[in-house]
Protein backbone atom coordinates (compact mmCIF):
# COMPACT_ATOMS: atom_id res chain seq x y z
CA UNK A 1 0.00 0.00 0.00
CA UNK A 2 1.34 3.39 -0.96
CA UNK A 3 1.80 5.59 2.08
CA UNK A 4 3.31 8.97 2.82
CA UNK A 5 3.99 10.23 6.33
CA UNK A 6 4.87 13.82 7.16
CA UNK A 7 6.84 14.90 10.21
CA UNK A 8 8.80 17.85 11.52
CA UNK A 9 6.02 20.30 12.25
CA UNK A 10 5.77 22.28 15.44
CA UNK A 11 5.55 25.68 17.06
CA UNK A 12 8.11 28.26 15.97
CA UNK A 13 8.50 31.99 16.42
CA UNK A 14 8.25 34.35 13.45
CA UNK A 15 11.53 34.40 11.60
CA UNK A 16 12.34 30.87 12.69
CA UNK A 17 12.90 27.71 10.66
CA UNK A 18 11.50 24.22 10.41
CA UNK A 19 12.33 21.25 8.24
CA UNK A 20 9.46 19.04 7.23
CA UNK A 21 10.03 15.47 6.11
CA UNK A 22 7.89 13.25 3.92
CA UNK A 23 8.63 9.55 4.19
CA UNK A 24 7.34 7.07 1.62
CA UNK A 25 6.61 3.44 2.28
CA UNK A 26 5.13 0.70 0.18
CA UNK A 27 6.51 2.16 -3.04
CA UNK A 28 9.65 3.58 -4.59
CA UNK A 29 9.61 7.34 -4.57
CA UNK A 30 11.85 7.53 -7.66
CA UNK A 31 8.90 7.32 -10.04
CA UNK A 32 6.85 10.11 -8.48
CA UNK A 33 6.98 13.85 -8.36
CA UNK A 34 6.14 15.09 -4.88
CA UNK A 35 4.16 18.13 -3.89
CA UNK A 36 3.80 19.94 -0.59
CA UNK A 37 0.47 21.53 0.18
CA UNK A 38 -0.93 23.37 3.16
CA UNK A 39 -4.33 24.20 4.54
CA UNK A 40 -5.04 26.83 7.17
CA UNK A 41 -8.29 26.87 9.16
CA UNK A 42 -11.12 28.27 7.07
CA UNK A 43 -9.00 28.46 3.95
CA UNK A 44 -8.66 26.37 0.83
CA UNK A 45 -5.78 24.01 0.35
CA UNK A 46 -2.79 25.76 -1.22
CA UNK A 47 0.03 24.27 -3.24
CA UNK A 48 3.37 25.25 -1.70
CA UNK A 49 6.07 23.52 -3.70
CA UNK A 50 6.82 20.48 -5.83
CA UNK A 51 9.81 18.56 -7.04
CA UNK A 52 10.35 16.36 -10.08
CA UNK A 53 11.26 12.68 -9.89
CA UNK A 54 14.99 13.32 -10.17
CA UNK A 55 14.94 16.48 -8.09
CA UNK A 56 16.28 18.45 -11.01
CA UNK A 57 13.22 20.67 -11.25
CA UNK A 58 11.52 22.48 -8.38
CA UNK A 59 8.66 24.94 -8.26
CA UNK A 60 7.33 27.23 -5.55
CA UNK A 61 4.29 29.29 -4.81
CA UNK A 62 5.02 33.01 -4.87
CA UNK A 63 4.15 33.23 -1.18
CA UNK A 64 7.10 31.02 -0.19
CA UNK A 65 9.61 31.66 -2.95
CA UNK A 66 13.00 32.55 -1.53
CA UNK A 67 12.09 31.23 1.92
CA UNK A 68 11.28 27.55 1.36
CA UNK A 69 13.44 24.91 -0.29
CA UNK A 70 12.22 21.51 -1.42
CA UNK A 71 14.63 18.60 -1.84
CA UNK A 72 14.57 14.85 -2.07
CA UNK A 73 16.76 11.84 -1.33
CA UNK A 74 15.51 8.96 -3.44
CA UNK A 75 17.97 6.55 -1.83
CA UNK A 76 16.23 7.18 1.49
CA UNK A 77 12.76 7.48 -0.02
CA UNK A 78 12.43 10.92 1.53
CA UNK A 79 11.38 14.42 0.49
CA UNK A 80 12.05 17.51 2.57
CA UNK A 81 10.74 21.03 2.86
CA UNK A 82 13.13 23.47 4.52
CA UNK A 83 11.19 26.48 5.71
CA UNK A 84 13.07 29.61 6.72
CA UNK A 85 11.96 33.11 7.70
CA UNK A 86 8.62 31.74 8.77
CA UNK A 87 5.67 34.09 9.07
CA UNK A 88 2.42 33.77 11.01
CA UNK A 89 0.61 33.35 7.69
CA UNK A 90 2.57 30.14 7.13
CA UNK A 91 0.57 28.54 9.93
CA UNK A 92 -1.26 25.54 8.51
CA UNK A 93 -1.35 21.79 8.28
CA UNK A 94 1.23 20.73 5.73
CA UNK A 95 0.73 17.69 3.52
CA UNK A 96 2.87 15.87 1.01
CA UNK A 97 1.47 13.90 -1.90
CA UNK A 98 2.72 11.93 -4.87
CA UNK A 99 1.92 12.31 -8.54
CA UNK A 100 3.04 10.80 -11.82
CA UNK A 101 2.25 14.07 -13.58
CA UNK A 102 4.63 16.96 -14.28
CA UNK A 103 4.79 19.78 -16.81
CA UNK A 104 2.26 22.59 -16.22
CA UNK A 105 4.92 25.18 -17.01
CA UNK A 106 5.98 27.10 -13.92
CA UNK A 107 3.13 25.67 -11.87
CA UNK A 108 3.00 22.46 -9.90
CA UNK A 109 0.51 19.82 -10.96
CA UNK A 110 -2.87 20.71 -9.44
CA UNK A 111 -4.04 18.96 -6.29
CA UNK A 112 -6.40 16.67 -8.16
CA UNK A 113 -3.47 15.02 -9.92
CA UNK A 114 -1.98 13.71 -6.70
CA UNK A 115 -2.62 10.51 -4.81
CA UNK A 116 -1.27 8.89 -1.67
CA UNK A 117 -1.70 11.94 0.53
CA UNK A 118 -0.11 11.91 3.97
CA UNK A 119 -1.97 12.71 7.19
CA UNK A 120 -0.36 16.12 7.57
CA UNK A 121 1.85 17.85 10.11
CA UNK A 122 0.89 21.02 11.95
CA UNK A 123 3.06 24.11 11.60
CA UNK A 124 2.30 27.02 13.89
CA UNK A 125 4.20 30.29 13.63
CA UNK A 126 3.50 32.48 16.61
CA UNK A 127 5.26 34.56 19.20
Number of C-alpha atoms within 10 A of each C-alpha: 7 14 17 25 19 24 18 16 18 14 15 18 14 17 14 14 18 18 16 23 23 25 17 23 13 9 13 14 25 17 14 19 25 33 29 27 21 22 19 17 9 6 9 9 16 17 21 24 25 30 25 23 21 16 17 9 13 20 19 22 17 10 11 17 12 12 14 20 19 24 20 23 13 16 9 11 16 21 25 22 23 15 20 17 15 22 18 15 12 20 20 22 18 27 27 32 26 26 23 14 16 19 9 9 8 10 15 25 22 14 16 7 13 18 16 15 19 20 16 22 21 21 22 21 20 16 9
